[in-house]
Amino acid sequence: MTGTEKSDHGQWSSRFAFILAATGSAVGLGNIWKFPYITGENGGGAFVIVYLLCVLLIGIPIMMAETMLGRRTRQNPIDTMITLSDEVGADKNWHYLGWMGVIAGFLILSYYSVIAGWASAYVLKAFTGSFFAADASEIKGLFDGLIASPIQLIFWHSLFMLATMSIVARGVKTGIEKAVRFLMPSLFVMLILLVAYAMTTGSYDQGLKFLFTPDFSKLTGDSVLTAMGHAFFTLSIGMGAIMVYGSYLPKDVSISKTVFLIAGTDTSVALLAGMAIFPIVFASGLEPAAGPGLIFQTLPIAFGNMTGGWLFGILFFVMLVFAALSSSISLIEPAVAWLVENKDMNRKQACIWSGSITWLLGFGTIFSFNIWSGLKIFDRTIFQLLDYLTANLMLPIGGFCIAVFAGWIMKRQHSEHELGMPNTLSYQVWKVLICYVAPAAVFLVFLHVVGVL
Ligand code: TRP
C-alpha cells in the first residue's frame, strides 16, 4: 500500500468502509422525503431530468474533487482549505470556504433533525397501529396533528439530536459502519417492495408518467435552481462533509470508481422512492404538490392497507431514521473534527458544543410549522428560508468554489496524482467538467434566477 500516513483523526478500515459511510451520508431524508416532495411541487418529469443532469455533470465531478481535497491533507475541511491554498500561495480568502461549510452543516442539521424527528414519531405511530385501514384524510389528520404540536416536535427533535451526538462522540467509524452495512441494503429492498405495492394501486402508470415524462413548460427558473441545489444536497457535497470523509480515505483507493458507485446508489434510491410514492398519491386523490408532508401522507396509506403492513410500516420508518442518522453525523463531523484538532477538545466535548447549537437552532424550524407559521421572511417560513439558503444557495456556492479551487488553483500534477489517473481520458473529462462545465452551470443558473439571463 502506498502513502499509509495517518491523519490525526484516523482512517477508514477499507474502501468498503468509506463507501458505506459516504453512501450513508448521501442516502437519507433527501432521497426519500425531499426528492419526492420537491418533484411534486415542481411538476415532475422535466424537474427530474434537470436533477439527473446536475448529478452527472456537476455533482459527480465536484464529489470527486471534494474527496480528493480532503484526502490530500487528511485534515478537517477548515484546515484542508488553509493548507491547500497556502501550499500554492493562493489568496487567503480561500480560508473562508471551510468555514462556510461548517455553518451550512449547522443550518442544515437544525432542520434535518426536526424532519428526522417526524420519521421517528412515525415509528411509534406505525407500532401503535395508527395507520390501520386508514383513508387518506385520516392519515393527513395524523400528520397535521403532529406538526401542530411544538411539544411533540421538540421531543422527537431532541431525541434525534441526542442520538446523532452520541454516535459522533464515539467516532464515525465504530457503530455506524456496522449499522449502515446492514440497514442500507434492507432499506433498498423495502423500497423495491413498496414499488411493487404501488403497482397494485391502479395508478402506477400515472405515477410513472408524472415522474418520467418531461413537460418543460412546467419548469421555472426557481425549479432549475431547486433541482441543482438538490443534486448537491442529496450527494452531501458543497459543505465539507464528503471532504472530511475523504480525509479518512486510504491513499490507494480509486476516487472516481468509488464516487460513481455512491452517486449511482443515491440516485437509484431517490427514483425508487418516487416510483413508490407517486402512484399512491394519484390512487388516493392526493396532491403531488402537498409539500414536506408528502411521504407522511402517502406511505402510511400503503402500510395501513397492505398485508403485513403493520410490521412493514415499523421497519420502514426505523430504516428511514437510520438513513437519516447516517446522514446527520456527516453534517456535524466537519465542525467536530475542527474542534478536536484545533480547540483541544475531546470528541465528546466537541459533540456537546456543536450538537447544542444545532439543537437550539432547530426550534426555529419546529415553530415555523405551528406557532410561527405566519412569520415570513422574504416570503418564506423559517424552515423554507433555511432550506432555500442552504440547499439552493450555500451548497451550490460552496460547490462552485470547490470546483474552481480543484480545477484552477490546485496544481495539475497534484490532482492527477490524488485521483490516481494521470493523463488518461477520464482525467481529461473530469478536468473539463470541473474547470468549465460545473462552475459555468452553477453560475448560469444563478444568473437565470436573478433574472439576468
Ligand atoms: N445527503 C443527505 C440526504 O440526502 C443529507 C446530507 C448529509 C447533506 N450530509 C450533507 C446535505 C452535507 C448537504 C451537505 O439526506
Boltz pocket constraint, residues with backbone or C-beta under 6 A from the ligand:
constraints:
  - pocket:
      binder: B
      contacts: [[A, 25], [A, 26], [A, 27], [A, 28], [A, 29], [A, 30], [A, 31], [A, 108], [A, 232], [A, 233], [A, 234], [A, 235], [A, 236], [A, 237], [A, 238], [A, 239], [A, 241], [A, 327], [A, 328], [A, 330], [A, 331], [A, 395]]
      max_distance: 6.0
